[in-house]
Amino acid sequence: MLNKEELEFFKNELMELKSKIIDHIKKSSNKIDLMRQQNPNDEGDYSVLLNDSSIENKIIEKQLKELNEIETALGKITEGKYGICEMCEDEISVERLKVKPYAKYCISCREINEKNNKG
């Protein structure tokens, strides 16, 4: 089980990640708004504008998913369930949490989950 110092460390890491993602989402949203205000000169410009906007939307979508996972992890800290694998209910290693502080699964269960979701 994680001690108080480790929990505080991961809480701070999650809060910092959350702040960075929110900031990036705001910047990307502003960028999309600016793109929509542009008047393309021809079909080529319009195509580039549409493509860039689509890419920004995909990035925002991915970051919103990550933000949701961070919020879930922060909730688990509050509930005393942080660092527990959602599949096998074993502890997730500190090393794994340092790489991905909002990890839902231990390494073994993550591999099983990825294999199951591919087919």
C-alpha positions, 0 to 999 in steps of 0.5 A: 500500500502507498504511504502518505508521502507517496499518495501526496506525490501522486496527487501533486503529479495528477494535479499538475497534469490536469492543469497542463491538459486544461491549459492545452485544451483551452489553447487548442480551442482558441486555435480552432476558433481562430481557424474558423474565422479565417476565409480561405482563398481557394479549395486548397486553403480550405482543405488545409484549414479543415484538416488542421481543425480536425487534427486539433479536435482529435487532440482535444478529444484524446486529452478530454479522455485523459483528463477524465482518467486523471479525475478518476485517479484523484477520486480514488486517492480521496476514497483510499483506492488509488494504486489498486488494479481495477481488474485483479485488485492487486497493487499497481507498482510505484514504478508504473504509477510514476510513468502513468499516475492515472493507470487503472491496471497493473502491467499484467492486466494492462497487457490482457486488456490490450489483447482483448480490445484488439480483436 
